[in-house]
């Protein structure tokens, strides 16, 4: 007896130009036999999920932009045409999230999840077998199942960071012990809708519109479970198995995103375990393939040209042909035909001296980063434009044509590891193992971005154990600028008790909002509220 499935699948435009999947909700019932005839059919649905996370509305665009706009290091440039009160980017910057409903962020995120659910269902219910399709080997099966879990975990995580509350502990976590989760994590409707099944055998409307929002605790439990499954199932290289190509998830990508999840929770014990799986556990070095890009030999002082090449390399890869920059653990791969960086480039890049970008770098960022004048992350990745009202600044991380968009880099793992060690070092005497470990990781980052790092920045002889934590957190500002980290990291620091409010940056006269304010939560799209019986809107 054939089973039937309702599809909400993303168009996968393949290299042949074939539109294999269905765009948007389709409430007709289709036979699974019409969808799954081979492993390649299943792979095409998975490819549609990748297309959804490579969308400018999600991982490759707005999910990076909005985290910066809500924080303090990016401004909407008031001097260019196009910034209107109705512009969603302007509304997000003003933190007017009641007006800034941006439904495609939600819809396409859940589209990727629905595609992933369809793949998981098909595999776990043996809708394709080796007898039906000889290409459907155990290796191919595990790889596709792992990719589906990876995408589902990644999307639920990004959605809860914008639409749900920050995870909290009642008793703080430390580098050596995980705290007791706060009861706030179990408040009703504090997370997002956890969609884990495709719409199969629908007999009544409540089967698809009756699901409400989970708690933050439930949301994170699913995310962690999915990423652990992905870690166990995925191969070490994306160039293995059926349809091997750049841009597909690996077990290292799953581990890195899982480390990011744990770090966002302030679960430092588990974060450090996952970080070690990605970059090793030797401070000041990376013992896996994801070493920081160095045009100069390891341990050698870089020339100016070396340092410039080092900082731009992660943002210069294009298409599947160019080699993956070693420090990029996972990226979204585009081409001149199907670019993935369109939104980031459109919003961030100054096209010419007379055409400035809509999103500019704030003066607050320049002050907070406090770059040495010769740091190539300033001189190569920031453009300064003279203005009667003072200089304006623009990032150059996304100005390469059709560039691949990095999702996570090994430098983030180093910074997380350094912060965990620095937290512990701050309670210990100078020269402790943790103090020296954090210093070694700082040196590893700084030694590749400037000709003489020891002269430019404080060294091991001048950063004591009470100063090391502040130095590591400042280095995070410099290194992960405009990559979608800032707002989420501020909320994490709020939960840790480090800050009370989200800084306003260059905003003048703006309301001061606490780190856990409801006003910083995106509104669930009205279409979801209207069509779902039990979905509760975020409060004002």
RADA-V40241 format. One record per run of one state. SS is the DSSP state (~ for helix, > for strand, _ for the rest). FROM is the first residue (numbers start at 1). TO is the last residue. Records with the same first field share a line. If there is no record, write none. Layout:
BEGIN
SS=FROM-TO / FROM-TO
END
This chain:
BEGIN
_=1-3 / 8-12 / 14-18 / 20-25 / 35-38 / 54-61 / 70-73 / 77-87 / 94-102 / 125-137 / 164-168 / 172-173 / 175-176 / 178-179 / 182-182 / 187-198 / 201-205 / 210-215 / 234-250 / 266-267 / 280-303 / 316-327 / 333-341 / 349-351 / 353-354 / 356-358 / 362-362 / 370-375 / 380-381 / 386-391 / 396-404 / 426-432 / 447-452 / 457-467 / 480-485 / 496-500 / 503-512 / 515-517 / 521-525 / 532-540
>=4-7 / 13-13 / 19-19 / 26-31 / 74-76 / 169-171 / 174-174 / 177-177 / 180-181 / 199-200 / 328-332 / 352-352 / 355-355 / 359-361 / 382-385 / 392-395 / 405-409 / 501-502 / 513-514
~=32-34 / 39-53 / 62-69 / 88-93 / 103-124 / 138-163 / 183-186 / 206-209 / 216-233 / 251-265 / 268-279 / 304-315 / 342-348 / 363-369 / 376-379 / 410-425 / 433-446 / 453-456 / 468-479 / 486-495 / 518-520 / 526-531
END
